[in-house]
């Protein structure tokens, strides 16, 4: 999903211009507007995936814990 961010951006811009350009009215304009919503949602998901899940995972170094457990 992260690799398709530019595709979703381009498709969202294209469908947004076709669907919401003032004075433009044709038979399938509702379908173009629905595709605009779908592509913008996919763009947002793709951007969130890039931000939240890094492409390279960093190894976590484990530390030994030699402290005794205090029991009451």
C-alpha positions, 0 to 999 in steps of 0.5 A: 500500500505504501508503494502506491502513494503517488498513484493514488495522489495522481488518480485523486487529482484527476478524478477531483478535477473531472468530477468537481470542475465548475460547469462540467456535467456529463452522464457518469459524473456521479461515478467519477465523484465516487472514485474521487472519494475512494482514491482520496481514502486510499491516499490517506491510508497509504500516507498513514501506512508510510508514517506509522509503519517504517519500511525498515524495522529496527532490531530491538536490543534485549537487556538482561534484567538481573534485579531480584523481584520484591515480593511482599 
